[in-house]
């Protein structure tokens, strides 16, 4: 028999942060983007994620050089994980979690990770 442990604010904040990054990734990958529209897409992603409960801040940067290099004859490409650098801060109860989605060249993968967990004092 396993001992049941209480689920903490930290646990919930980490779960929510992970869900938000995963949803963002799968919702926006494949979106048409160009060097002319990438700032608008960055703000759109930020505003979309910021609507969700617990989100304290969102920062999205799309690598303009990667967009430029991937652009087709019509001067646009599809957004890929390699182009994204996203930071999200989630607050749940007494916990604040900082997570990030960033392409890691050595892994050839857009890695999602926890960067910081702290307690918020009311």
C-alpha positions as a Markdown table, in Angstrom:
| # | Residue | x | y | z |
|---|---|---|---|---|
| 1 | Unk | 0.0 | 0.0 | 0.0 |
| 2 | Unk | 1.4 | 3.4 | -0.9 |
| 3 | Unk | 1.1 | 6.4 | 1.3 |
| 4 | Unk | -1.0 | 9.2 | -0.1 |
| 5 | Unk | 0.6 | 12.6 | 0.0 |
| 6 | Unk | -1.1 | 16.0 | -0.1 |
| 7 | Unk | -0.9 | 17.8 | -3.4 |
| 8 | Unk | 0.8 | 21.1 | -2.9 |
| 9 | Unk | 0.5 | 24.5 | -4.5 |
| 10 | Unk | 3.9 | 23.8 | -6.0 |
| 11 | Unk | 2.7 | 20.6 | -7.5 |
| 12 | Unk | -0.3 | 22.3 | -9.1 |
| 13 | Unk | 1.8 | 25.2 | -10.3 |
| 14 | Unk | 4.2 | 22.9 | -12.0 |
| 15 | Unk | 1.5 | 20.9 | -13.6 |
| 16 | Unk | -0.3 | 24.0 | -14.9 |
| 17 | Unk | 2.9 | 25.4 | -16.3 |
| 18 | Unk | 3.7 | 22.2 | -18.2 |
| 19 | Unk | 0.2 | 22.0 | -19.6 |
| 20 | Unk | 0.4 | 25.6 | -20.8 |
| 21 | Unk | 3.7 | 25.1 | -22.6 |
| 22 | Unk | 2.5 | 21.9 | -24.2 |
| 23 | Unk | -0.7 | 23.5 | -25.3 |
| 24 | Unk | 1.1 | 26.5 | -26.7 |
| 25 | Unk | 3.5 | 24.3 | -28.6 |
| 26 | Unk | 0.9 | 22.1 | -30.2 |
| 27 | Unk | -1.6 | 24.9 | -30.9 |
| 28 | Unk | 0.8 | 27.2 | -32.8 |
| 29 | Unk | 3.4 | 25.0 | -34.5 |
| 30 | Unk | 2.7 | 25.1 | -38.2 |
| 31 | Unk | 1.2 | 28.6 | -38.1 |
| 32 | Unk | 2.3 | 30.6 | -41.2 |
| 33 | Unk | 4.8 | 33.3 | -40.3 |
| 34 | Unk | 7.1 | 35.7 | -42.1 |
| 35 | Unk | 9.6 | 38.3 | -40.9 |
| 36 | Unk | 6.9 | 40.9 | -41.3 |
| 37 | Unk | 4.3 | 39.1 | -39.1 |
| 38 | Unk | 6.5 | 37.4 | -36.5 |
| 39 | Unk | 6.1 | 40.2 | -33.9 |
| 40 | Unk | 2.3 | 40.1 | -34.3 |
| 41 | Unk | 2.4 | 36.3 | -33.9 |
| 42 | Unk | 4.6 | 36.7 | -30.8 |
| 43 | Unk | 2.1 | 39.1 | -29.2 |
| 44 | Unk | -0.9 | 36.9 | -30.2 |
| 45 | Unk | 0.7 | 33.8 | -28.6 |
| 46 | Unk | 1.5 | 35.8 | -25.4 |
| 47 | Unk | -2.1 | 37.2 | -25.2 |
| 48 | Unk | -3.6 | 33.8 | -25.8 |
| 49 | Unk | -1.6 | 32.1 | -23.1 |
| 50 | Unk | -2.1 | 35.0 | -20.7 |
| 51 | Unk | -5.8 | 34.4 | -20.8 |
| 52 | Unk | -5.4 | 31.2 | -18.9 |
| 53 | Unk | -5.8 | 31.0 | -15.1 |
| 54 | Unk | -2.6 | 31.3 | -13.1 |
| 55 | Unk | -0.5 | 32.9 | -15.8 |
| 56 | Unk | 1.4 | 35.8 | -14.3 |
| 57 | Unk | 3.5 | 36.6 | -17.4 |
| 58 | Unk | 4.4 | 35.3 | -20.9 |
| 59 | Unk | 7.3 | 36.2 | -23.1 |
| 60 | Unk | 7.5 | 34.8 | -26.7 |
| 61 | Unk | 10.4 | 35.4 | -29.0 |
| 62 | Unk | 10.4 | 33.9 | -32.5 |
| 63 | Unk | 13.9 | 33.8 | -34.1 |
| 64 | Unk | 13.7 | 36.1 | -37.1 |
| 65 | Unk | 16.8 | 34.7 | -38.7 |
| 66 | Unk | 15.4 | 31.2 | -38.6 |
| 67 | Unk | 12.2 | 32.5 | -40.1 |
| 68 | Unk | 14.1 | 34.3 | -42.8 |
| 69 | Unk | 16.1 | 31.2 | -43.7 |
| 70 | Unk | 13.1 | 28.9 | -43.8 |
| 71 | Unk | 10.9 | 31.3 | -45.9 |
| 72 | Unk | 9.7 | 29.9 | -49.2 |
| 73 | Unk | 9.2 | 31.6 | -52.5 |
| 74 | Unk | 6.1 | 33.3 | -51.1 |
| 75 | Unk | 8.3 | 34.8 | -48.2 |
| 76 | Unk | 6.7 | 32.9 | -45.4 |
| 77 | Unk | 7.3 | 29.5 | -43.6 |
| 78 | Unk | 5.6 | 27.5 | -40.9 |
| 79 | Unk | 6.5 | 28.1 | -37.3 |
| 80 | Unk | 8.6 | 25.4 | -35.8 |
| 81 | Unk | 9.8 | 24.5 | -32.4 |
| 82 | Unk | 13.4 | 25.5 | -33.4 |
| 83 | Unk | 12.2 | 29.1 | -33.8 |
| 84 | Unk | 10.7 | 29.5 | -30.4 |
| 85 | Unk | 12.0 | 30.9 | -27.1 |
| 86 | Unk | 9.1 | 31.1 | -24.6 |
| 87 | Unk | 9.0 | 32.0 | -20.9 |
| 88 | Unk | 5.9 | 31.5 | -18.8 |
| 89 | Unk | 5.4 | 32.3 | -15.1 |
| 90 | Unk | 2.5 | 30.6 | -13.3 |
| 91 | Unk | 1.3 | 31.4 | -9.9 |
| 92 | Unk | -0.9 | 28.9 | -8.0 |
| 93 | Unk | -1.6 | 29.6 | -4.4 |
| 94 | Unk | 1.7 | 30.2 | -2.6 |
| 95 | Unk | 3.9 | 28.8 | -5.5 |
| 96 | Unk | 5.4 | 30.7 | -8.4 |
| 97 | Unk | 6.9 | 28.6 | -11.3 |
| 98 | Unk | 9.1 | 29.8 | -14.1 |
| 99 | Unk | 9.2 | 27.5 | -17.2 |
| 100 | Unk | 10.7 | 27.8 | -20.6 |
| 101 | Unk | 10.5 | 26.3 | -24.0 |
| 102 | Unk | 13.7 | 26.8 | -26.0 |
| 103 | Unk | 15.3 | 25.0 | -28.9 |
| 104 | Unk | 18.5 | 23.1 | -27.7 |
| 105 | Unk | 20.8 | 22.7 | -30.7 |
| 106 | Unk | 22.9 | 20.0 | -29.1 |
| 107 | Unk | 19.7 | 17.9 | -28.6 |
| 108 | Unk | 18.1 | 19.1 | -31.8 |
| 109 | Unk | 14.9 | 19.5 | -29.8 |
| 110 | Unk | 12.7 | 22.3 | -28.5 |
| 111 | Unk | 13.1 | 21.4 | -24.8 |
| 112 | Unk | 10.5 | 22.4 | -22.1 |
| 113 | Unk | 12.0 | 22.8 | -18.6 |
| 114 | Unk | 11.4 | 24.3 | -15.2 |
| 115 | Unk | 13.8 | 27.2 | -14.6 |
| 116 | Unk | 12.7 | 28.3 | -11.1 |
| 117 | Unk | 10.2 | 27.4 | -8.4 |
| 118 | Unk | 9.7 | 29.7 | -5.4 |
| 119 | Unk | 7.2 | 30.5 | -2.7 |
| 120 | Unk | 5.1 | 33.6 | -3.0 |
| 121 | Unk | 4.3 | 35.5 | 0.2 |
| 122 | Unk | 0.9 | 37.1 | 0.4 |
